[in-house]
Amino acid sequence: MTNSAGGSSLAGVSVTCSCGTGTTTNSGTTTNYSLTNVAVGSYSLTFSDPGFATQVVNNVMVATGKTTTENVAMVASTGAPKIVQHPP
């Protein structure tokens, strides 16, 4: 996770998968996150952090024996909450 303005690392970003209950985690101090025991399929990931627009990444494919990586640049949000969909 990075801040889109300057690319600085963001720790503590909430990451939620549409793959079921118990699938929310936070990015750690290294800005990495991990969701385990996710079944093969296509999911949406939602990234949120106070002060930033919520980012939703659709069609994230999980395959057997593969590590799936999604990197997100969080965009600062002022005023009303904003949701950014990927792909639009």
C-alpha positions as CSV (number, residue, x, y, z in Angstrom):
1,M,0.0,0.0,0.0
2,T,1.3,3.4,-0.9
3,N,0.0,7.0,-0.8
4,S,-0.6,8.0,-4.5
5,A,0.8,11.5,-3.6
6,G,4.5,10.8,-3.4
7,G,4.5,7.0,-3.1
8,S,5.1,6.8,0.7
9,S,4.2,3.5,2.4
10,L,0.9,3.2,4.3
11,A,0.6,0.7,7.1
12,G,-2.7,-0.2,8.7
13,V,-4.8,-0.2,5.6
14,S,-7.9,-2.4,6.0
15,V,-8.1,-5.1,3.3
16,T,-11.4,-7.0,2.9
17,C,-12.1,-9.9,0.4
18,S,-15.5,-10.7,-0.9
19,C,-14.7,-14.4,-0.4
20,G,-16.5,-14.8,2.9
21,T,-16.4,-14.1,6.6
22,G,-13.2,-13.7,8.5
23,T,-11.4,-12.3,5.4
24,T,-10.4,-8.8,6.6
25,T,-6.9,-8.0,7.5
26,N,-4.7,-4.9,7.8
27,S,-1.4,-4.1,6.0
28,G,1.5,-4.4,8.4
29,T,4.4,-2.1,9.1
30,T,6.0,-3.3,5.9
31,T,2.7,-2.4,4.1
32,N,2.2,-6.1,3.1
33,Y,-1.0,-8.0,3.8
34,S,-2.0,-11.7,3.6
35,L,-5.3,-13.5,3.3
36,T,-5.0,-17.3,3.7
37,N,-7.2,-20.3,2.8
38,V,-9.0,-18.4,0.1
39,A,-10.8,-20.8,-2.3
40,V,-10.1,-20.7,-6.0
41,G,-12.2,-18.1,-7.7
42,S,-12.7,-14.5,-8.7
43,Y,-13.2,-11.9,-5.9
44,S,-13.3,-8.2,-5.1
45,L,-10.8,-6.7,-2.7
46,T,-11.7,-3.5,-0.8
47,F,-8.9,-1.3,0.6
48,S,-9.9,1.4,3.1
49,D,-8.1,3.8,5.5
50,P,-9.3,7.0,7.2
51,G,-8.5,10.1,5.1
52,F,-8.2,8.1,1.8
53,A,-10.8,7.1,-0.9
54,T,-11.9,3.5,-0.5
55,Q,-10.4,1.4,-3.4
56,V,-12.3,-1.6,-4.8
57,V,-10.4,-4.0,-7.1
58,N,-12.7,-6.3,-9.0
59,N,-12.0,-9.6,-10.7
60,V,-9.1,-10.6,-8.6
61,M,-8.3,-14.2,-9.6
62,V,-7.2,-16.8,-7.1
63,A,-5.7,-20.0,-8.6
64,T,-4.5,-23.2,-7.0
65,G,-0.8,-23.1,-5.9
66,K,-0.4,-19.4,-6.9
67,T,0.2,-16.3,-4.9
68,T,-2.1,-13.4,-6.0
69,T,-0.7,-9.9,-5.6
70,E,-2.7,-6.7,-5.7
71,N,-0.9,-3.4,-5.1
72,V,-2.9,-0.3,-4.5
73,A,-2.0,3.4,-4.4
74,M,-4.4,5.1,-2.0
75,V,-5.7,8.5,-3.0
76,A,-6.3,11.2,-0.3
77,S,-9.9,12.0,0.1
78,T,-11.3,15.3,1.3
79,G,-15.0,15.9,2.1
80,A,-17.5,13.2,1.3
81,P,-16.3,9.5,1.3
82,K,-15.3,8.4,-2.2
83,I,-15.1,4.9,-3.7
84,V,-12.8,4.2,-6.6
85,Q,-13.5,1.0,-8.7
86,H,-10.8,-0.9,-10.5
87,P,-11.4,-1.6,-13.3
88,P,-13.9,1.3,-13.7
